[in-house]
Structures are given as C-alpha cells and as structure tokens.
Amino acid sequence: MHQISAAIHFIFTAYTLMLFARVIGSWFPKFQQFSVMRFVHYYTEPYLKFFRKVIPPLGMVDLSPLIAFVALKFFERLLFAFIR
C-alpha cells in the first residue's frame, strides 16, 4: 500500500510542477519555443481549459492556474482518503 501511495503522490507532484512551469513559462514568451515547454503545454492545457470555462481570465490576469492548483491538491487528498 505504501508503494501505491508514493506513486500517487509522485504523479500529483509531477503534475503540480508541470503546472508551475506552465505559469512561470507564460511570463517569458521566449520559453515557449523549447520542446519541454511544448510538452508541458500539451499536457496542462486541457486541465487549465476546464478551469478557464469556470473562471474566465480577467483582462491580463488568468486565475485558472490558482484554482487548478487547489483542485489538484483536493483530489490528491480525496484519493488518499479512499485508499487508506
């Protein structure tokens, strides 16, 4: 059971880091040319798009990553509650 918990935690942590890289990368448009950023964009865009439908960007400010971080942590804790 410990290995399953560790694997789940690793997956959620990796995705959180990808979201963080996406946010930081959005501040530096030249980063978008790197293949790692295209990879991050490809795998985070569907998740962020869902939250943009709920809370659209306010001018130049996009709050969807903040809500996405909170939701990701919530789902991780919920999942851990079910497997324990």
C-alpha positions in Angstrom: 0.0 0.0 0.0 2.9 2.4 0.7 4.2 2.0 -2.8 0.8 2.9 -4.3 0.6 6.0 -2.1 4.1 7.0 -3.0 3.4 6.6 -6.7 0.2 8.6 -6.5 2.0 11.3 -4.6 4.7 11.4 -7.2 2.2 11.7 -10.1 0.4 14.6 -8.4 3.6 16.3 -7.5 4.9 15.9 -11.1 1.7 17.4 -12.5 1.8 20.3 -10.0 5.4 21.0 -11.1 4.3 21.0 -14.7 1.5 23.5 -13.9 4.1 25.6 -12.0 6.4 25.5 -15.1 3.5 26.5 -17.3 2.7 29.6 -15.1 6.4 30.6 -15.0 6.8 29.9 -18.7 3.8 32.1 -19.5 5.7 35.1 -18.1 8.5 34.5 -20.5 7.2 34.1 -24.0 10.5 33.0 -25.4 10.4 29.9 -23.3 7.5 28.6 -25.5 10.0 27.7 -28.2 11.6 24.9 -26.1 10.3 21.4 -26.6 9.9 20.8 -22.8 7.5 23.8 -22.7 5.5 22.5 -25.6 5.3 19.2 -23.7 4.1 20.9 -20.6 1.6 23.0 -22.6 0.2 19.9 -24.3 -0.4 18.1 -21.0 -1.6 21.0 -18.9 -3.8 22.9 -21.4 -6.9 20.5 -21.2 -6.9 20.8 -17.4 -6.5 24.5 -17.3 -9.0 25.0 -20.1 -11.6 23.4 -17.8 -11.0 26.0 -15.2 -11.0 28.9 -17.7 -14.5 27.9 -18.6 -15.5 28.3 -14.9 -13.5 31.5 -14.2 -12.6 33.3 -17.4 -9.4 35.5 -17.5 -9.9 39.0 -16.0 -8.1 41.1 -18.6 -4.4 40.1 -18.4 -4.9 38.1 -15.2 -5.7 34.4 -15.5 -6.8 32.9 -12.2 -7.4 29.4 -13.6 -3.9 28.1 -12.5 -4.6 29.1 -8.9 -7.9 27.2 -8.9 -6.3 24.3 -10.7 -3.6 24.0 -8.0 -6.2 24.0 -5.3 -8.4 21.4 -7.1 -5.3 19.2 -7.8 -4.4 19.1 -4.1 -8.0 18.5 -3.1 -8.3 15.5 -5.5 -5.0 14.1 -4.2 -6.2 14.3 -0.6 -9.5 12.8 -1.6 -7.8 9.9 -3.3 -5.6 9.3 -0.3 -8.7 9.2 1.9 -10.1 6.4 -0.2 -7.0 4.2 -0.4 -6.2 4.4 3.3 
